[in-house]
Amino acid sequence: MNSPAVSLRTTLLAGLAAATALTGCQSFQQFRRQPTSTLTNLQSTFSPALDSELPPLDPTLLQRPTTEYRLGPGDLVDIEIVGEDSTRARTVVGPDGKLYFHILPGVDVWGLTLGETRNRLAEEMRRFVREDPPISVSLASAQSQKIWVLGRLNKPGVYAMAAPMTLLEAVSVAGGPAPSTAMAMAGGGTLSMATSQGVSDEAADLSRAFVIRDGRHLRVDFERLLRDGDLSQNIYLQPDDFVYLPSATRGSVHVLGAVNNPRAVEYTARMTLAQAVAQAGGTHVREAYPSRVAIVRGSLAEPRVAYVDMTKILRGAANDVLLEPQDIVYVPHSPYRVGTRLVNTILDTFVRVVGVNEGARALSDGASPLGVSVPLGAPL
């Protein structure tokens, strides 16, 4: 059984490679271009269009799952042959997915429900006894199915999920974005926090909070959920979901796509588009398509997008563009490699990179930040 860190890296990076491959097989769809004159100073006149192609939140995500819990390594199970108290035992599902009970050798129960496990044990028991003994199986402690709840929370961590859990419940289990002792609302979609000891902490930026499932960004609006109490955003989580509430004070610009060193660069006063791309190692000479650089700003639930012709900036034919903290800059590949859902690709790439780095950091203080240029088949 892989560790949680390896599982997270595998899930997120595999999805990242798949999303990257998608950009090579879909046709390019023209987005509305903002006049260059309105983009010469984004800090004061940035007015991109909302991307109407992003799908709304899938209403089925709000439905309580009806699937039964399935066992996995680490789960604790109480087993006994009914009427024979001496057989009562609490055993753990081993790393190989097997249970060891009474006279039975290892029985593979990985992925089975409790009912299926009971039948499997009874079937194996019939190999050793003539009778058909009734067997009782119950879950003592769920440990194999987990969710990641990280970021600006009072108790961020990896939590076991024994039963269906909503996003609000997960945030509550992680201590919430504010303590029980005090909570203050701040402007701009942030919640200021203080620890239970009364020490102030950084605010959570709800506009940039996200949920990742199977390597994809779920379009949950954390501002509506946590600030406005809008339960239409309170989705049910699934095992291995990744929930992240970032800090509102981090000053970075994320440069992704066809650049030599995709990464988050530290924001400095009056940072421009050309400067940010240069700090990410510049563009790939053969693969980049700098005539349609996308700048994504604002809430991840309702991102605003503008497109800039960086070739004109580099030739001196147009003014450079001022960026803001938390902007996402995406340099696309050549037009035939740009998909029709470019903004989805940008957001999926962004949340995966943040997610894998924050997950690794949560488990290991010495983890090195990862970029998005991950070779296919590279060892994790």
NUGU-760397 format. One record per residue (C-alpha): residue number from 1; x, y, z. Coordinates in nm, 3 decimals, padded with zeros to 5 digits. Each point is the difference from the previous one (the first is absolute). Example, Ala and Ser with C-alpha at 12.3 -4.5 7.8 and 13.67 -1.06 7.14 Angstrom:
NUGU-760397
+-----+---------+---------+---------+
! num !      xx !      yy !      zz !
+-----+---------+---------+---------+
!   1 !  01.230 ! -00.450 !  00.780 !
!   2 !  00.137 !  00.344 ! -00.066 !
+-----+---------+---------+---------+
//
This chain:
NUGU-760397
+-----+---------+---------+---------+
! num !      xx !      yy !      zz !
+-----+---------+---------+---------+
!   1 !  00.000 !  00.000 !  00.000 !
!   2 !  00.142 !  00.333 ! -00.097 !
!   3 !  00.032 !  00.269 !  00.266 !
!   4 ! -00.243 !  00.299 ! -00.007 !
!   5 !  00.278 !  00.221 ! -00.141 !
!   6 !  00.074 ! -00.239 ! -00.288 !
!   7 ! -00.373 ! -00.048 ! -00.064 !
!   8 ! -00.056 !  00.376 ! -00.018 !
!   9 !  00.301 !  00.059 ! -00.225 !
!  10 ! -00.105 ! -00.288 ! -00.228 !
!  11 ! -00.361 !  00.119 ! -00.030 !
!  12 !  00.076 !  00.366 ! -00.059 !
!  13 !  00.300 ! -00.042 ! -00.228 !
!  14 ! -00.165 ! -00.268 ! -00.210 !
!  15 ! -00.296 !  00.231 ! -00.051 !
!  16 !  00.239 !  00.283 ! -00.084 !
!  17 !  00.168 ! -00.204 ! -00.271 !
!  18 ! -00.340 ! -00.091 ! -00.143 !
!  19 ! -00.113 !  00.362 ! -00.009 !
!  20 !  00.323 !  00.100 ! -00.172 !
!  21 ! -00.057 ! -00.265 ! -00.263 !
!  22 ! -00.350 !  00.132 ! -00.063 !
!  23 !  00.139 !  00.327 ! -00.126 !
!  24 !  00.158 ! -00.190 ! -00.286 !
!  25 ! -00.315 ! -00.162 ! -00.138 !
!  26 ! -00.271 !  00.264 !  00.005 !
!  27 ! -00.070 !  00.285 ! -00.235 !
!  28 !  00.054 !  00.359 !  00.104 !
!  29 ! -00.307 !  00.211 !  00.064 !
!  30 !  00.029 !  00.377 ! -00.015 !
!  31 ! -00.081 !  00.176 !  00.325 !
!  32 ! -00.109 !  00.359 !  00.016 !
!  33 !  00.309 !  00.216 ! -00.029 !
!  34 !  00.025 !  00.308 !  00.219 !
!  35 !  00.118 !  00.315 ! -00.179 !
!  36 !  00.372 !  00.047 !  00.059 !
!  37 ! -00.061 !  00.352 !  00.124 !
!  38 ! -00.202 ! -00.131 !  00.297 !
!  39 !  00.283 ! -00.231 !  00.102 !
!  40 !  00.286 !  00.248 !  00.016 !
!  41 ! -00.048 !  00.039 !  00.374 !
!  42 ! -00.182 ! -00.296 !  00.147 !
!  43 !  00.046 !  00.131 !  00.352 !
!  44 ! -00.259 !  00.271 ! -00.057 !
!  45 ! -00.190 ! -00.085 ! -00.319 !
!  46 ! -00.002 ! -00.379 ! -00.018 !
!  47 ! -00.342 ! -00.086 ! -00.143 !
!  48 !  00.004 ! -00.349 ! -00.148 !
!  49 ! -00.308 ! -00.202 ! -00.077 !
!  50 ! -00.141 ! -00.276 !  00.217 !
!  51 !  00.051 ! -00.332 ! -00.172 !
!  52 ! -00.350 ! -00.118 ! -00.083 !
!  53 !  00.121 ! -00.343 ! -00.110 !
!  54 !  00.084 ! -00.120 !  00.350 !
!  55 ! -00.273 ! -00.246 !  00.102 !
!  56 ! -00.202 !  00.068 !  00.317 !
!  57 !  00.035 ! -00.219 !  00.305 !
!  58 ! -00.142 ! -00.345 ! -00.074 !
!  59 ! -00.318 ! -00.035 !  00.212 !
!  60 !  00.064 ! -00.373 !  00.045 !
!  61 !  00.295 !  00.094 !  00.224 !
!  62 ! -00.255 !  00.117 !  00.258 !
!  63 ! -00.164 ! -00.342 !  00.024 !
!  64 !  00.092 ! -00.223 !  00.292 !
!  65 !  00.198 ! -00.303 ! -00.124 !
!  66 ! -00.182 ! -00.330 !  00.036 !
!  67 !  00.302 ! -00.225 ! -00.046 !
!  68 !  00.110 ! -00.217 !  00.291 !
!  69 !  00.335 !  00.034 !  00.170 !
!  70 !  00.267 ! -00.222 ! -00.156 !
!  71 !  00.288 ! -00.133 !  00.204 !
!  72 !  00.361 !  00.084 ! -00.061 !
!  73 !  00.339 ! -00.023 !  00.172 !
!  74 ! -00.001 !  00.148 !  00.350 !
!  75 ! -00.368 ! -00.058 !  00.076 !
!  76 ! -00.074 ! -00.162 !  00.338 !
!  77 ! -00.267 ! -00.268 ! -00.008 !
!  78 ! -00.177 ! -00.190 !  00.281 !
!  79 ! -00.066 ! -00.363 ! -00.093 !
!  80 ! -00.147 ! -00.296 !  00.187 !
!  81 ! -00.174 ! -00.328 ! -00.063 !
!  82 ! -00.343 !  00.059 !  00.150 !
!  83 ! -00.042 ! -00.194 !  00.322 !
!  84 !  00.371 ! -00.065 !  00.046 !
!  85 !  00.131 !  00.283 !  00.215 !
!  86 !  00.351 ! -00.141 ! -00.011 !
!  87 !  00.023 !  00.085 ! -00.370 !
!  88 ! -00.075 !  00.369 !  00.051 !
!  89 !  00.290 !  00.205 ! -00.136 !
!  90 !  00.087 !  00.344 ! -00.126 !
!  91 !  00.229 ! -00.018 ! -00.300 !
!  92 !  00.145 !  00.244 ! -00.248 !
!  93 ! -00.010 ! -00.025 ! -00.376 !
!  94 !  00.364 ! -00.041 ! -00.089 !
!  95 !  00.201 !  00.192 ! -00.261 !
!  96 ! -00.069 ! -00.289 ! -00.240 !
!  97 ! -00.375 !  00.040 !  00.053 !
!  98 ! -00.036 ! -00.325 !  00.195 !
!  99 ! -00.174 ! -00.083 !  00.327 !
! 100 !  00.132 ! -00.268 !  00.235 !
! 101 ! -00.266 ! -00.157 !  00.223 !
! 102 ! -00.021 ! -00.312 !  00.213 !
! 103 !  00.123 ! -00.304 ! -00.196 !
! 104 ! -00.019 !  00.171 ! -00.335 !
! 105 !  00.304 !  00.097 ! -00.204 !
! 106 !  00.006 !  00.349 ! -00.146 !
! 107 ! -00.331 !  00.082 ! -00.170 !
! 108 !  00.005 !  00.276 ! -00.260 !
! 109 ! -00.272 !  00.254 !  00.089 !
! 110 !  00.140 !  00.313 ! -00.170 !
! 111 ! -00.288 !  00.183 ! -00.167 !
! 112 ! -00.274 ! -00.215 !  00.156 !
! 113 ! -00.298 !  00.128 !  00.197 !
! 114 ! -00.065 ! -00.135 !  00.349 !
! 115 ! -00.267 ! -00.233 ! -00.137 !
! 116 !  00.230 ! -00.128 ! -00.272 !
! 117 !  00.275 ! -00.046 !  00.258 !
! 118 ! -00.232 ! -00.204 !  00.221 !
! 119 ! -00.087 ! -00.228 ! -00.293 !
! 120 !  00.364 ! -00.036 ! -00.100 !
! 121 !  00.101 ! -00.101 !  00.354 !
! 122 ! -00.287 ! -00.248 !  00.026 !
! 123 !  00.098 ! -00.152 ! -00.334 !
! 124 !  00.361 ! -00.040 !  00.111 !
! 125 ! -00.109 ! -00.143 !  00.338 !
! 126 ! -00.193 ! -00.280 ! -00.174 !
! 127 !  00.333 ! -00.132 ! -00.124 !
! 128 !  00.094 ! -00.087 !  00.360 !
! 129 ! -00.329 ! -00.083 !  00.178 !
! 130 ! -00.307 ! -00.199 ! -00.099 !
! 131 ! -00.255 !  00.239 !  00.138 !
! 132 ! -00.090 !  00.335 ! -00.156 !
! 133 !  00.084 !  00.228 !  00.295 !
! 134 ! -00.169 !  00.342 !  00.011 !
! 135 !  00.267 !  00.270 !  00.004 !
! 136 ! -00.041 !  00.355 !  00.128 !
! 137 !  00.210 !  00.276 ! -00.160 !
! 138 ! -00.009 !  00.368 !  00.101 !
! 139 !  00.219 !  00.299 ! -00.068 !
! 140 !  00.182 !  00.116 !  00.312 !
! 141 !  00.205 !  00.279 ! -00.152 !
! 142 !  00.016 !  00.131 ! -00.356 !
! 143 !  00.354 !  00.088 ! -00.102 !
! 144 !  00.036 ! -00.084 ! -00.369 !
! 145 ! -00.225 !  00.269 ! -00.148 !
! 146 !  00.131 !  00.349 !  00.062 !
! 147 ! -00.044 !  00.356 ! -00.110 !
! 148 !  00.256 !  00.280 ! -00.001 !
! 149 ! -00.107 !  00.326 !  00.166 !
! 150 !  00.291 !  00.243 ! -00.003 !
! 151 !  00.082 !  00.369 !  00.003 !
! 152 ! -00.114 !  00.278 !  00.232 !
! 153 ! -00.197 ! -00.215 !  00.241 !
! 154 !  00.039 ! -00.051 !  00.371 !
! 155 !  00.069 ! -00.374 ! -00.032 !
! 156 !  00.108 ! -00.072 ! -00.358 !
! 157 !  00.081 ! -00.360 ! -00.073 !
! 158 ! -00.096 ! -00.330 ! -00.158 !
! 159 ! -00.325 ! -00.135 !  00.145 !
! 160 ! -00.165 ! -00.342 ! -00.014 !
! 161 ! -00.346 ! -00.010 ! -00.154 !
! 162 ! -00.214 ! -00.284 !  00.134 !
! 163 ! -00.329 !  00.134 ! -00.132 !
! 164 ! -00.121 !  00.253 ! -00.258 !
! 165 !  00.132 !  00.346 !  00.087 !
! 166 ! -00.086 !  00.342 ! -00.139 !
! 167 !  00.249 !  00.275 ! -00.070 !
! 168 ! -00.129 !  00.201 !  00.297 !
! 169 !  00.044 ! -00.300 !  00.227 !
! 170 !  00.357 ! -00.048 ! -00.122 !
! 171 !  00.086 !  00.364 !  00.065 !
! 172 ! -00.154 ! -00.034 !  00.346 !
! 173 !  00.201 ! -00.315 !  00.076 !
! 174 !  00.313 !  00.195 ! -00.096 !
! 175 ! -00.086 !  00.268 !  00.255 !
! 176 ! -00.157 !  00.242 ! -00.243 !
! 177 !  00.156 !  00.307 ! -00.158 !
! 178 ! -00.054 !  00.182 !  00.329 !
! 179 !  00.013 ! -00.120 !  00.362 !
! 180 ! -00.291 ! -00.051 !  00.232 !
! 181 !  00.121 !  00.289 !  00.213 !
! 182 ! -00.012 !  00.275 ! -00.262 !
! 183 ! -00.069 !  00.057 ! -00.364 !
! 184 !  00.014 !  00.328 ! -00.188 !
! 185 ! -00.120 !  00.059 ! -00.352 !
! 186 !  00.241 !  00.181 ! -00.229 !
! 187 ! -00.064 !  00.162 ! -00.336 !
! 188 !  00.088 ! -00.156 ! -00.330 !
! 189 ! -00.121 ! -00.349 !  00.078 !
! 190 !  00.243 ! -00.079 !  00.281 !
! 191 ! -00.052 ! -00.127 !  00.353 !
! 192 !  00.241 !  00.120 !  00.266 !
! 193 !  00.103 ! -00.264 !  00.250 !
! 194 !  00.141 ! -00.028 !  00.349 !
! 195 !  00.121 ! -00.315 !  00.166 !
! 196 ! -00.166 ! -00.141 !  00.311 !
! 197 !  00.284 !  00.159 !  00.196 !
! 198 ! -00.101 !  00.340 ! -00.134 !
! 199 !  00.293 !  00.040 ! -00.240 !
! 200 ! -00.097 !  00.160 ! -00.330 !
! 201 !  00.056 ! -00.203 ! -00.313 !
! 202 ! -00.009 !  00.081 ! -00.367 !
! 203 ! -00.337 !  00.032 ! -00.169 !
! 204 ! -00.143 ! -00.267 ! -00.229 !
! 205 ! -00.060 !  00.116 ! -00.356 !
! 206 ! -00.336 ! -00.161 ! -00.075 !
! 207 !  00.002 !  00.123 ! -00.359 !
! 208 !  00.303 ! -00.219 ! -00.072 !
! 209 ! -00.104 ! -00.304 !  00.205 !
! 210 ! -00.063 ! -00.316 ! -00.196 !
! 211 ! -00.090 ! -00.369 ! -00.002 !
! 212 !  00.185 ! -00.253 ! -00.219 !
! 213 ! -00.158 ! -00.331 ! -00.094 !
! 214 !  00.168 ! -00.251 ! -00.229 !
! 215 !  00.241 !  00.270 ! -00.111 !
! 216 ! -00.277 !  00.244 ! -00.097 !
! 217 ! -00.104 !  00.331 !  00.151 !
! 218 ! -00.358 ! -00.004 !  00.134 !
! 219 ! -00.164 !  00.337 ! -00.048 !
! 220 ! -00.103 !  00.060 !  00.362 !
! 221 ! -00.047 !  00.361 !  00.109 !
! 222 !  00.146 !  00.013 !  00.352 !
! 223 ! -00.104 !  00.363 !  00.045 !
! 224 ! -00.364 ! -00.086 ! -00.053 !
! 225 !  00.027 ! -00.308 !  00.222 !
! 226 !  00.198 !  00.130 !  00.299 !
! 227 ! -00.075 !  00.372 ! -00.012 !
! 228 ! -00.360 !  00.001 ! -00.123 !
! 229 ! -00.115 ! -00.341 !  00.126 !
! 230 ! -00.107 ! -00.111 ! -00.348 !
! 231 ! -00.054 ! -00.375 !  00.037 !
! 232 ! -00.025 ! -00.042 ! -00.377 !
! 233 !  00.382 ! -00.013 !  00.016 !
! 234 !  00.013 ! -00.259 !  00.279 !
! 235 !  00.105 ! -00.303 ! -00.202 !
! 236 !  00.056 ! -00.351 !  00.132 !
! 237 !  00.363 ! -00.101 !  00.003 !
! 238 !  00.151 ! -00.326 ! -00.119 !
! 239 !  00.308 ! -00.190 !  00.121 !
! 240 !  00.325 !  00.166 ! -00.109 !
! 241 ! -00.165 !  00.338 ! -00.063 !
! 242 !  00.237 !  00.290 !  00.065 !
! 243 ! -00.138 !  00.316 !  00.167 !
! 244 !  00.224 !  00.306 !  00.025 !
! 245 ! -00.052 !  00.348 !  00.146 !
! 246 !  00.298 !  00.219 ! -00.093 !
! 247 !  00.137 !  00.298 !  00.185 !
! 248 ! -00.131 !  00.340 ! -00.102 !
! 249 !  00.340 !  00.160 !  00.056 !
! 250 !  00.212 ! -00.204 ! -00.239 !
! 251 !  00.137 !  00.222 ! -00.275 !
! 252 !  00.075 ! -00.226 ! -00.295 !
! 253 ! -00.067 ! -00.009 ! -00.372 !
! 254 ! -00.039 ! -00.348 ! -00.144 !
! 255 !  00.161 ! -00.041 ! -00.343 !
! 256 ! -00.108 ! -00.320 ! -00.177 !
! 257 ! -00.003 ! -00.155 ! -00.346 !
! 258 !  00.271 !  00.017 ! -00.265 !
! 259 !  00.271 !  00.159 !  00.214 !
! 260 !  00.335 ! -00.152 !  00.095 !
! 261 ! -00.059 ! -00.004 !  00.377 !
! 262 ! -00.374 !  00.007 !  00.082 !
! 263 ! -00.035 !  00.120 !  00.356 !
! 264 ! -00.130 !  00.260 !  00.242 !
! 265 !  00.217 !  00.312 ! -00.006 !
! 266 !  00.002 !  00.247 !  00.286 !
! 267 ! -00.201 !  00.309 ! -00.078 !
! 268 !  00.178 !  00.333 !  00.016 !
! 269 ! -00.142 !  00.350 ! -00.035 !
! 270 ! -00.101 !  00.080 ! -00.358 !
! 271 !  00.097 ! -00.343 ! -00.129 !
! 272 ! -00.075 ! -00.033 ! -00.370 !
! 273 ! -00.094 ! -00.290 ! -00.222 !
! 274 !  00.339 ! -00.007 ! -00.171 !
! 275 !  00.182 !  00.002 !  00.334 !
! 276 ! -00.206 ! -00.289 !  00.139 !
! 277 !  00.055 ! -00.214 ! -00.310 !
! 278 !  00.373 !  00.080 !  00.009 !
! 279 !  00.019 ! -00.116 !  00.364 !
! 280 ! -00.158 ! -00.329 ! -00.110 !
! 281 !  00.289 ! -00.053 ! -00.243 !
! 282 ! -00.162 !  00.154 ! -00.305 !
! 283 ! -00.212 ! -00.176 ! -00.259 !
! 284 !  00.074 ! -00.317 ! -00.194 !
! 285 !  00.133 !  00.129 ! -00.330 !
! 286 ! -00.159 ! -00.272 ! -00.214 !
! 287 ! -00.315 ! -00.084 !  00.195 !
! 288 ! -00.125 !  00.325 !  00.151 !
! 289 ! -00.269 !  00.212 ! -00.158 !
! 290 !  00.057 !  00.336 !  00.173 !
! 291 ! -00.250 !  00.181 ! -00.222 !
! 292 ! -00.283 ! -00.129 !  00.223 !
! 293 !  00.129 !  00.008 !  00.357 !
! 294 ! -00.287 ! -00.042 !  00.246 !
! 295 ! -00.017 !  00.191 !  00.327 !
! 296 ! -00.249 ! -00.143 !  00.251 !
! 297 ! -00.107 !  00.212 !  00.295 !
! 298 ! -00.255 ! -00.012 !  00.277 !
! 299 ! -00.204 ! -00.282 !  00.150 !
! 300 !  00.068 ! -00.353 ! -00.121 !
! 301 ! -00.377 ! -00.053 ! -00.006 !
! 302 ! -00.052 !  00.294 ! -00.235 !
! 303 !  00.337 !  00.081 ! -00.155 !
! 304 !  00.052 !  00.303 ! -00.220 !
! 305 !  00.223 ! -00.053 ! -00.300 !
! 306 !  00.183 !  00.233 ! -00.237 !
! 307 !  00.228 ! -00.083 ! -00.291 !
! 308 !  00.314 !  00.197 ! -00.079 !
! 309 !  00.225 ! -00.002 ! -00.307 !
! 310 !  00.338 ! -00.027 !  00.174 !
! 311 !  00.187 ! -00.001 ! -00.331 !
! 312 ! -00.098 !  00.365 ! -00.048 !
! 313 !  00.119 !  00.081 !  00.352 !
! 314 !  00.338 ! -00.163 ! -00.063 !
! 315 !  00.037 !  00.191 ! -00.331 !
! 316 ! -00.087 !  00.327 !  00.169 !
! 317 ! -00.316 !  00.034 ! -00.208 !
! 318 ! -00.225 ! -00.007 !  00.309 !
! 319 !  00.030 !  00.102 !  00.363 !
! 320 !  00.076 ! -00.268 !  00.256 !
! 321 ! -00.280 ! -00.115 !  00.230 !
! 322 ! -00.003 !  00.047 !  00.377 !
! 323 ! -00.087 ! -00.309 !  00.200 !
! 324 ! -00.152 ! -00.042 !  00.344 !
! 325 !  00.073 ! -00.250 !  00.279 !
! 326 ! -00.160 ! -00.342 ! -00.061 !
! 327 ! -00.032 !  00.053 ! -00.376 !
! 328 !  00.037 ! -00.315 ! -00.208 !
! 329 !  00.199 !  00.050 ! -00.321 !
! 330 ! -00.034 ! -00.278 ! -00.257 !
! 331 !  00.215 ! -00.009 ! -00.312 !
! 332 ! -00.175 ! -00.238 ! -00.242 !
! 333 !  00.169 ! -00.237 ! -00.237 !
! 334 ! -00.033 !  00.051 ! -00.375 !
! 335 ! -00.364 !  00.050 ! -00.109 !
! 336 ! -00.061 ! -00.355 ! -00.115 !
! 337 !  00.086 ! -00.120 !  00.354 !
! 338 ! -00.238 !  00.238 !  00.179 !
! 339 ! -00.327 ! -00.162 !  00.101 !
! 340 ! -00.345 !  00.151 ! -00.018 !
! 341 ! -00.018 ! -00.004 !  00.379 !
! 342 !  00.319 !  00.193 !  00.063 !
! 343 ! -00.119 !  00.158 !  00.324 !
! 344 ! -00.093 ! -00.340 !  00.143 !
! 345 !  00.348 ! -00.123 ! -00.087 !
! 346 !  00.157 !  00.304 !  00.166 !
! 347 ! -00.201 ! -00.043 !  00.321 !
! 348 !  00.055 ! -00.377 !  00.015 !
! 349 !  00.374 !  00.051 ! -00.046 !
! 350 !  00.011 !  00.273 !  00.264 !
! 351 ! -00.186 ! -00.192 !  00.273 !
! 352 !  00.202 ! -00.318 ! -00.061 !
! 353 !  00.331 !  00.178 !  00.036 !
! 354 ! -00.113 !  00.176 !  00.319 !
! 355 ! -00.157 ! -00.319 !  00.132 !
! 356 !  00.298 ! -00.230 ! -00.050 !
! 357 !  00.238 !  00.252 !  00.155 !
! 358 ! -00.220 !  00.073 !  00.300 !
! 359 ! -00.068 ! -00.371 !  00.052 !
! 360 !  00.371 ! -00.082 ! -00.009 !
! 361 !  00.076 !  00.292 !  00.231 !
! 362 ! -00.262 ! -00.121 !  00.250 !
! 363 !  00.170 ! -00.339 !  00.027 !
! 364 !  00.361 !  00.109 ! -00.030 !
! 365 !  00.145 !  00.336 !  00.099 !
! 366 !  00.293 ! -00.058 ! -00.233 !
! 367 ! -00.204 ! -00.070 ! -00.312 !
! 368 !  00.125 !  00.189 ! -00.306 !
! 369 ! -00.258 !  00.197 ! -00.201 !
! 370 ! -00.108 ! -00.165 ! -00.322 !
! 371 ! -00.060 !  00.178 ! -00.329 !
! 372 ! -00.237 ! -00.114 ! -00.271 !
! 373 !  00.257 ! -00.135 ! -00.247 !
! 374 ! -00.031 ! -00.361 !  00.114 !
! 375 !  00.128 ! -00.253 ! -00.259 !
! 376 ! -00.240 ! -00.282 ! -00.078 !
! 377 !  00.109 ! -00.316 !  00.175 !
! 378 !  00.231 !  00.186 !  00.239 !
! 379 !  00.043 ! -00.174 !  00.335 !
! 380 ! -00.181 !  00.166 !  00.292 !
+-----+---------+---------+---------+
//
